[in-house]
Amino acid sequence: MFIIGAMVWVIPQIRWSRWKYHIHEDYVEIQHGIVIIERTLVPTKKVQHVSTERGPIQRMYGMATISVHTAATTHQIPIIPDEEALEVRDRIAALAKLGDADV
């Protein structure tokens, strides 16, 4: 029983710690994974809008998720501190040359 309880707390923390993102002038790089590492590059000129999302548990811990929307799909940068999320969202929007109405 102890092993199952430990896995419930340890595995999500390991998965969360394996998320990384970098914002470059021409693209947003999102990387995640433990065994298989997935790296996604989203060109900033393809970004249609950027949004932040905060569920009840994220609000409780002062966290947010950023969604970067393109014509084809949505890419997420999960669970980052609120203030950082707003800065990242605004930076991606500026690089994509989006107006305030699109953010």
Sequence and secondary structure as in RCSB ss.txt:
>XXXX:A:sequence
MFIIGAMVWVIPQIRWSRWKYHIHEDYVEIQHGIVIIERTLVPTKKVQHVSTERGPIQRMYGMATISVHTAATTH
QIPIIPDEEALEVRDRIAALAKLGDADV
>XXXX:A:secstr
 HHHHHHHHHHHHHHHHT EEEE SSEEEEEE SSS EEEEEEGGGEEEEEEE  HHHHHHTEEEEEEEESS EE
EEEEEEHHHHHHHHHHHHHHTT  GGG 
